[in-house]
């Protein structure tokens, strides 16, 4: 017994001595992480945050005691991103690491949450958010629409200006949560993105009613591709009220979201209030046919007086037979126009179309940089009128002509005349492929070679 005990002690002593000898043999040419200058450590941290987000700070804090103290510096917690780098962790690791970092969010201004966030965790943290200006829940797929109520009821969010809820909720947004959010918080926001969510029709009505009348501070509103789970009528967008009240709005995106456009008819004696709208970007794409009272000529009546309008996207509108809806626009600063898949049939009134396109594109030839008229079907004189109206030295840089019946001669004219083009898409099922046909996608270098060949 005594001999066995002595033998164990001697083995333990030999092992510890061997371990100490190996530990002592550290290469002196390598830096000791504990003695790096603080400014160097901070630069390392900042570089890691830019590349891998704030999740990486938890890993860095485990290197040494000094580094664990450094990750708590306020300079790293102004703009917080818990999404970047989260794909490299398992759900269990991500949840543990994120929860350990939550206490450091006291002085942050912007936060992007990952899918570990729950409604209860947010309620526990929200009293600390006195300085928060932007919140993004785009990747926080575990929260429910009750989050809207928590946001509306929070007293600490006086500085909040922007909320991103793009595709956040797996289940539909319930009316009670939407009403609380719309009437208590939404009028104070400058930017709101609630795209790609399902909602009850009553919830959709609340969003439309609020943006119609109460959002004088709103600069960006996006409600794209939202689906209604019930209800017999679509929410109404009152053009006259909207144009009067949305004084700060610059970006309006309700593409592929159903709505009814209401505009008072002057013949009925309705007084239309003053126009204060100054939009820069509007997106009104459609998946379904317009209602009978929403004529294509009226769909852009919302922005006809916006002189600083730069981007228009109205692709996939149905029942189009002319360009009259663009003639009334007063903007002379248009940079991007998407009217793809509007003119899918050949119409007889070709003379009217030639006159319209000549007027429209001659007006914007000095500023229009992007044009998408994919899916359009015109006779050859109309195609010629469109691109001849740009005149000499056009500003156009990107052009989409996908699935059109544009003649090959007109494509050659475009390649030679439009010297500033850096992108051209002429992939078309209408073109008859031959050795001389121009078909496909061309970028800047390809276009230069093509011009030389022509």
C-alpha positions as a printed NumPy array, in Angstrom:
array([[  0.   ,   0.   ,   0.   ],
       [  2.743,   2.427,   0.991],
       [  4.791,   1.567,  -2.117],
       [  1.821,   2.115,  -4.463],
       [  1.138,   5.549,  -2.943],
       [  4.77 ,   6.594,  -3.371],
       [  4.689,   5.347,  -6.953],
       [  1.609,   7.464,  -7.804],
       [  3.177,  10.589,  -6.275],
       [  6.37 ,  10.116,  -8.219],
       [  4.468,   9.681, -11.488],
       [  2.421,  12.836, -10.81 ],
       [  5.598,  14.785,  -9.975],
       [  7.325,  13.656, -13.17 ],
       [  4.291,  14.601, -15.266],
       [  4.051,  18.08 , -13.768],
       [  7.769,  18.715, -14.253],
       [  7.561,  17.579, -17.868],
       [  4.54 ,  19.817, -18.476],
       [  6.349,  22.814, -16.939],
       [  9.386,  22.21 , -19.098],
       [  7.228,  22.119, -22.255],
       [  5.344,  25.235, -21.242],
       [  8.556,  27.103, -20.612],
       [  9.785,  26.457, -24.12 ],
       [  7.765,  29.262, -25.722],
       [  9.226,  30.777, -28.872],
       [ 10.417,  34.275, -27.8  ],
       [ 10.038,  35.577, -31.375],
       [  6.254,  35.18 , -31.159],
       [  4.249,  38.038, -29.548],
       [  2.673,  37.607, -26.14 ],
       [ -0.998,  38.539, -26.557],
       [ -1.098,  39.914, -23.009],
       [  1.567,  42.549, -23.712],
       [  0.349,  43.94 , -27.047],
       [ -0.287,  47.721, -26.965],
       [ -3.928,  48.554, -26.336],
       [ -4.318,  50.461, -29.626],
       [ -3.114,  47.38 , -31.544],
       [ -5.631,  45.167, -29.736],
       [ -8.41 ,  47.648, -30.526],
       [ -7.5  ,  47.659, -34.22 ],
       [ -7.552,  43.851, -34.271],
       [-10.999,  43.896, -32.691],
       [-12.325,  46.528, -35.096],
       [-11.045,  44.6  , -38.117],
       [-12.693,  41.393, -36.846],
       [-16.008,  43.208, -36.292],
       [-16.008,  44.577, -39.846],
       [-15.455,  41.091, -41.264],
       [-17.327,  38.803, -38.853],
       [-19.725,  40.991, -36.874],
       [-19.996,  41.289, -33.092],
       [-20.412,  37.562, -32.449],
       [-16.635,  37.228, -32.897],
       [-16.048,  39.435, -29.822],
       [-17.155,  36.621, -27.533],
       [-14.448,  34.378, -29.001],
       [-11.813,  37.11 , -28.735],
       [-12.698,  37.747, -25.101],
       [-11.697,  34.187, -24.197],
       [ -8.074,  34.688, -25.345],
       [ -6.946,  36.509, -22.195],
       [ -8.148,  38.553, -19.238],
       [ -7.022,  41.773, -20.928],
       [ -8.959,  40.991, -24.101],
       [-12.045,  40.128, -22.054],
       [-11.929,  43.686, -20.633],
       [-11.306,  45.277, -24.044],
       [-14.474,  43.868, -25.648],
       [-16.529,  45.994, -23.241],
       [-15.23 ,  49.294, -24.648],
       [-18.088,  51.582, -25.729],
       [-16.482,  52.286, -29.111],
       [-17.281,  48.711, -30.247],
       [-20.953,  48.927, -29.255],
       [-22.324,  51.894, -31.177],
       [-23.399,  49.946, -34.284],
       [-24.019,  46.31 , -33.373],
       [-24.384,  43.454, -35.862],
       [-25.324,  40.044, -34.432],
       [-26.193,  38.639, -37.884],
       [-22.832,  38.72 , -39.637],
       [-20.788,  35.658, -38.612],
       [-23.769,  33.881, -37.036],
       [-23.858,  31.32 , -39.853],
       [-20.551,  29.891, -38.597],
       [-22.04 ,  28.848, -35.226],
       [-24.474,  26.154, -34.233],
       [-27.818,  27.323, -32.821],
       [-26.748,  26.356, -29.321],
       [-23.422,  28.203, -29.555],
       [-25.049,  31.233, -31.135],
       [-27.702,  31.495, -28.449],
       [-25.182,  31.259, -25.622],
       [-22.731,  33.739, -27.168],
       [-25.434,  36.263, -28.052],
       [-27.019,  36.185, -24.583],
       [-23.61 ,  36.804, -22.975],
       [-23.145,  39.907, -25.15 ],
       [-26.601,  41.404, -24.549],
       [-25.513,  43.297, -21.353],
       [-23.099,  45.369, -23.473],
       [-25.902,  46.997, -25.512],
       [-26.499,  49.893, -23.105],
       [-25.04 ,  52.694, -25.266],
       [-25.675,  51.232, -28.733],
       [-27.354,  53.247, -31.508],
       [-28.076,  50.577, -34.152],
       [-28.686,  46.837, -33.647],
       [-29.203,  43.913, -36.046],
       [-30.611,  40.935, -34.145],
       [-30.105,  37.306, -35.197],
       [-32.554,  34.406, -34.942],
       [-31.796,  33.765, -31.253],
       [-33.852,  36.749, -30.108],
       [-37.224,  36.083, -28.459],
       [-39.993,  38.476, -27.422],
       [-39.163,  37.977, -23.743],
       [-35.475,  38.74 , -24.229],
       [-36.328,  41.931, -26.076],
       [-38.698,  43.039, -23.296],
       [-35.9  ,  42.51 , -20.756],
       [-33.42 ,  44.546, -22.814],
       [-35.585,  47.392, -24.074],
       [-35.257,  49.588, -20.92 ],
       [-31.55 ,  49.975, -21.787],
       [-32.213,  51.327, -25.284],
       [-32.296,  55.043, -24.512],
       [-29.932,  55.908, -27.394],
       [-31.101,  53.413, -30.018],
       [-31.919,  54.957, -33.419],
       [-32.223,  51.847, -35.633],
       [-33.447,  48.31 , -34.938],
       [-33.383,  45.467, -37.45 ],
       [-35.352,  42.275, -36.805],
       [-34.987,  40.965, -40.358],
       [-33.131,  37.832, -39.207],
       [-35.009,  37.467, -35.889],
       [-37.388,  34.766, -37.073],
       [-38.323,  33.553, -33.565],
       [-40.211,  36.686, -32.538],
       [-43.97 ,  36.96 , -32.97 ],
       [-46.108,  39.909, -34.039],
       [-46.55 ,  40.728, -30.348],
       [-43.175,  42.428, -30.775],
       [-45.045,  45.314, -32.425],
       [-46.941,  45.917, -29.189],
       [-43.734,  45.746, -27.145],
       [-42.142,  48.326, -29.416],
       [-45.155,  50.617, -29.155],
       [-45.333,  50.37 , -25.346],
       [-41.596,  50.844, -24.696],
       [-40.911,  54.207, -23.02 ],
       [-37.145,  54.061, -23.583],
       [-37.323,  54.231, -27.387],
       [-37.672,  57.999, -27.665],
       [-34.677,  58.191, -30.05 ],
       [-35.864,  55.377, -32.334],
       [-36.091,  56.439, -35.999],
       [-35.844,  53.258, -38.088],
       [-37.264,  49.713, -37.833],
       [-36.614,  46.852, -40.258],
       [-39.183,  44.015, -40.045],
       [-38.58 ,  42.619, -43.528],
       [-39.775,  38.991, -43.534],
       [-39.54 ,  38.789, -39.745],
       [-42.785,  37.084, -38.765],
       [-43.483,  33.448, -39.616],
       [-47.147,  33.814, -38.665],
       [-49.471,  36.584, -39.764],
       [-49.538,  39.97 , -38.048],
       [-52.616,  40.183, -35.842],
       [-54.8  ,  43.348, -35.893],
       [-54.288,  44.283, -32.208],
       [-50.493,  44.358, -32.518],
       [-50.643,  46.324, -35.778],
       [-53.065,  48.907, -34.348],
       [-50.896,  49.504, -31.264],
       [-47.796,  49.899, -33.415],
       [-49.403,  52.13 , -36.045],
       [-51.073,  54.616, -33.717],
       [-48.411,  54.813, -30.948],
       [-45.017,  54.394, -32.653],
       [-45.242,  54.552, -36.456],
       [-45.961,  58.329, -36.674],
       [-42.622,  58.983, -34.89 ],
       [-40.5  ,  56.924, -37.311],
       [-38.441,  58.086, -40.279],
       [-37.925,  54.661, -41.875],
       [-40.067,  51.514, -41.749],
       [-39.7  ,  48.274, -43.697],
       [-42.454,  45.712, -43.085],
       [-42.164,  43.904, -46.434],
       [-42.623,  40.16 , -47.066],
       [-44.999,  39.502, -44.162],
       [-48.47 ,  38.   , -43.946],
       [-51.098,  40.006, -42.104],
       [-54.803,  40.244, -41.436],
       [-56.625,  42.665, -43.709],
       [-57.437,  44.854, -40.683],
       [-53.702,  45.115, -39.924],
       [-53.007,  46.153, -43.524],
       [-55.722,  48.819, -43.288],
       [-54.03 ,  50.197, -40.169],
       [-50.689,  50.562, -41.965],
       [-52.27 ,  52.243, -44.999],
       [-54.416,  54.572, -42.886],
       [-51.406,  55.648, -40.819],
       [-49.128,  56.303, -43.799],
       [-52.019,  58.205, -45.395],
       [-52.55 ,  60.712, -42.629],
       [-50.144,  60.6  , -39.678],
       [-46.589,  60.048, -40.92 ],
       [-45.236,  63.548, -41.484],
       [-41.719,  62.44 , -40.437],
       [-41.583,  59.267, -42.556],
       [-38.822,  59.295, -45.197],
       [-38.791,  55.636, -46.299],
       [-41.834,  53.328, -46.221],
       [-41.61 ,  49.781, -47.625],
       [-44.493,  47.312, -47.544],
       [-43.562,  45.139, -50.504],
       [-45.001,  41.7  , -51.241],
       [-47.355,  41.513, -48.248],
       [-50.163,  38.952, -48.28 ],
       [-53.558,  39.248, -46.6  ],
       [-54.892,  36.164, -44.848],
       [-58.523,  37.326, -44.727],
       [-60.806,  40.198, -45.67 ],
       [-62.958,  40.878, -48.72 ],
       [-61.598,  44.286, -49.767],
       [-58.114,  45.68 , -50.178],
       [-56.949,  48.639, -48.085],
       [-57.471,  52.052, -49.609],
       [-54.706,  54.51 , -50.461],
       [-56.155,  58.008, -50.61 ],
       [-53.951,  59.812, -53.144],
       [-55.119,  63.299, -52.215],
       [-54.629,  62.821, -48.468],
       [-51.314,  61.072, -49.042],
       [-49.978,  63.895, -51.223],
       [-50.927,  66.466, -48.62 ],
       [-49.578,  64.767, -45.489],
       [-46.421,  62.835, -46.441],
       [-44.214,  65.898, -46.559],
       [-40.926,  64.129, -45.765],
       [-41.44 ,  60.888, -47.732],
       [-38.682,  60.133, -50.252],
       [-39.064,  56.365, -50.887],
       [-42.448,  54.608, -51.226],
       [-42.473,  50.89 , -52.007],
       [-45.713,  48.866, -52.025],
       [-44.828,  46.607, -54.956],
       [-46.875,  43.404, -55.227],
       [-49.061,  44.46 , -52.283],
       [-52.735,  44.866, -53.145],
       [-54.399,  48.212, -52.568],
       [-57.185,  50.395, -53.942],
       [-56.115,  53.747, -55.323],
       [-58.64 ,  56.446, -54.451],
       [-58.403,  59.866, -56.055],
       [-61.263,  62.41 , -55.8  ],
       [-62.859,  63.223, -59.125],
       [-62.906,  66.949, -59.895],
       [-66.23 ,  66.51 , -61.71 ],
       [-67.871,  65.566, -58.418],
       [-66.933,  68.913, -56.87 ],
       [-64.407,  67.402, -54.439],
       [-61.775,  69.923, -53.377],
       [-58.288,  68.41 , -53.689],
       [-55.905,  69.819, -51.039],
       [-52.457,  71.25 , -51.752],
       [-49.692,  68.96 , -52.987],
       [-46.77 ,  68.688, -50.542],
       [-45.359,  65.348, -51.743],
       [-41.717,  65.307, -52.87 ],
       [-40.993,  61.637, -53.582],
       [-37.653,  60.508, -55.092],
       [-38.405,  56.77 , -55.548],
       [-41.689,  54.932, -56.111],
       [-42.279,  51.193, -56.592],
       [-45.777,  50.109, -57.654],
       [-45.213,  46.749, -59.366],
       [-48.212,  44.472, -59.613],
       [-48.859,  40.73 , -59.612],
       [-52.566,  40.922, -60.346],
       [-54.696,  42.904, -62.757],
       [-55.644,  46.397, -61.658],
       [-59.144,  47.051, -60.433],
       [-61.449,  48.625, -62.979],
       [-61.313,  52.057, -61.315],
       [-57.496,  51.939, -61.211],
       [-56.713,  52.805, -64.81 ],
       [-53.052,  52.63 , -65.841],
       [-53.149,  56.349, -66.615],
       [-54.16 ,  57.092, -63.011],
       [-51.817,  54.712, -61.184],
       [-48.984,  57.281, -61.218],
       [-51.298,  60.168, -60.4  ],
       [-49.831,  59.975, -56.922],
       [-46.487,  61.381, -58.104],
       [-47.325,  63.392, -61.208],
       [-46.339,  66.661, -59.489],
       [-43.09 ,  65.352, -57.931],
       [-40.444,  67.362, -59.769],
       [-37.512,  65.554, -58.098],
       [-38.631,  61.976, -58.822],
       [-35.608,  59.82 , -59.751],
       [-36.758,  56.157, -59.753],
       [-40.03 ,  54.682, -61.081],
       [-40.773,  50.951, -61.036],
       [-44.227,  50.003, -62.329],
       [-43.514,  46.679, -64.017],
       [-46.216,  44.046, -64.602],
       [-49.164,  46.434, -64.606],
       [-51.927,  45.004, -66.781],
       [-54.138,  46.34 , -69.577],
       [-51.607,  48.863, -70.898],
       [-52.067,  50.185, -74.439],
       [-50.207,  53.522, -74.407],
       [-47.625,  55.65 , -72.587],
       [-50.073,  58.31 , -71.469],
       [-49.494,  57.559, -67.779],
       [-45.901,  58.84 , -68.15 ],
       [-46.76 ,  61.983, -70.086],
       [-48.212,  63.79 , -67.073],
       [-45.094,  63.416, -64.934],
       [-43.323,  66.706, -64.266],
       [-39.983,  65.284, -63.177],
       [-36.91 ,  66.154, -65.223],
       [-34.473,  64.205, -63.022],
       [-35.53 ,  60.607, -63.74 ],
       [-32.545,  58.221, -63.437],
       [-34.22 ,  54.8  , -63.517],
       [-37.424,  53.634, -65.252],
       [-38.773,  50.077, -65.094],
       [-41.807,  49.536, -67.333],
       [-41.103,  45.884, -68.126],
       [-43.907,  43.465, -69.086],
       [-46.46 ,  46.238, -69.571],
       [-46.91 ,  46.108, -73.35 ],
       [-47.258,  42.412, -74.121],
       [-49.535,  42.743, -77.157],
       [-49.257,  44.744, -80.368],
       [-51.858,  47.52 , -80.391],
       [-53.145,  49.282, -83.497],
       [-52.586,  52.91 , -82.402],
       [-48.909,  52.956, -83.444],
       [-48.941,  56.635, -84.466],
       [-49.979,  57.689, -80.973],
       [-47.272,  55.49 , -79.42 ],
       [-44.564,  57.015, -81.637],
       [-45.593,  60.512, -80.625],
       [-45.706,  59.568, -76.927],
       [-42.315,  57.825, -76.726],
       [-40.653,  60.649, -78.654],
       [-41.926,  63.175, -76.134],
       [-41.11 ,  61.03 , -73.066],
       [-37.562,  59.891, -73.843],
       [-36.51 ,  63.172, -75.398],
       [-37.437,  64.81 , -72.075],
       [-35.295,  62.385, -70.008],
       [-32.43 ,  61.642, -72.422],
       [-29.944,  63.789, -70.471],
       [-30.61 ,  62.082, -67.082],
       [-32.047,  58.569, -67.667],
       [-29.325,  56.029, -66.775],
       [-31.334,  52.8  , -66.4  ],
       [-34.216,  51.635, -68.61 ],
       [-36.032,  48.306, -68.398],
       [-38.623,  47.621, -71.096],
       [-38.308,  43.838, -71.078],
       [-41.26 ,  41.79 , -72.289],
       [-42.549,  44.56 , -74.554],
       [-44.017,  43.993, -78.017],
       [-44.014,  46.889, -80.512],
       [-43.868,  47.356, -84.239],
       [-40.491,  48.36 , -85.67 ],
       [-41.31 ,  52.122, -86.03 ],
       [-42.049,  52.344, -82.292],
       [-38.742,  50.681, -81.369],
       [-36.906,  53.069, -83.662],
       [-38.718,  56.098, -82.183],
       [-37.831,  55.095, -78.608],
       [-34.059,  55.016, -79.132],
       [-33.778,  57.752, -81.727],
       [-35.494,  60.126, -79.285],
       [-32.458,  59.87 , -76.965],
       [-30.514,  61.951, -79.488],
       [-26.733,  62.256, -79.516],
       [-24.594,  61.333, -76.495],
       [-27.376,  59.716, -74.403],
       [-26.789,  59.204, -70.657],
       [-28.148,  55.629, -70.629],
       [-25.813,  53.138, -68.835],
       [-27.976,  50.044, -68.263],
       [-30.625,  48.684, -70.642],
       [-32.873,  45.617, -70.31 ],
       [-34.554,  44.295, -73.485],
       [-35.215,  40.756, -72.307],
       [-37.988,  38.839, -74.133],
       [-38.807,  41.648, -76.545],
       [-39.377,  41.528, -80.298],
       [-36.898,  44.336, -81.004],
       [-35.287,  43.936, -84.469],
       [-31.603,  43.081, -84.766],
       [-30.968,  46.276, -86.716],
       [-32.231,  48.311, -83.774],
       [-29.952,  46.428, -81.352],
       [-26.953,  47.262, -83.55 ],
       [-28.048,  50.892, -83.562],
       [-28.159,  50.87 , -79.737],
       [-24.687,  49.316, -79.415],
       [-23.146,  51.928, -81.712],
       [-25.065,  55.013, -80.523],
       [-25.183,  54.44 , -76.747],
       [-21.476,  54.62 , -75.929],
       [-21.959,  54.96 , -72.155],
       [-23.682,  51.576, -71.829],
       [-22.039,  49.243, -69.305],
       [-24.838,  46.632, -69.297],
       [-27.138,  45.358, -72.052],
       [-29.553,  42.43 , -71.733],
       [-31.062,  41.275, -75.028],
       [-31.826,  37.655, -74.107],
       [-34.976,  37.026, -76.085],
       [-37.089,  34.073, -77.115],
       [-38.324,  36.201, -80.049],
       [-34.908,  36.486, -81.719],
       [-34.075,  34.011, -84.489],
       [-30.512,  32.99 , -83.65 ],
       [-27.98 ,  33.196, -86.454],
       [-24.274,  33.83 , -86.742],
       [-24.898,  37.588, -86.966],
       [-27.596,  37.914, -84.313],
       [-26.884,  39.75 , -81.047],
       [-28.375,  37.823, -78.164],
       [-27.397,  37.486, -74.495],
       [-26.056,  39.641, -71.689],
       [-23.242,  42.087, -72.398],
       [-21.077,  43.997, -69.942],
       [-18.769,  46.949, -70.459],
       [-15.792,  45.063, -71.949],
       [-18.027,  42.88 , -74.146],
       [-19.802,  45.97 , -75.444],
       [-16.509,  47.619, -76.392],
       [-15.504,  44.558, -78.417],
       [-18.948,  44.411, -80.01 ],
       [-18.69 ,  48.055, -81.114],
       [-15.346,  47.345, -82.754],
       [-16.865,  44.429, -84.686],
       [-19.748,  46.585, -85.88 ]])
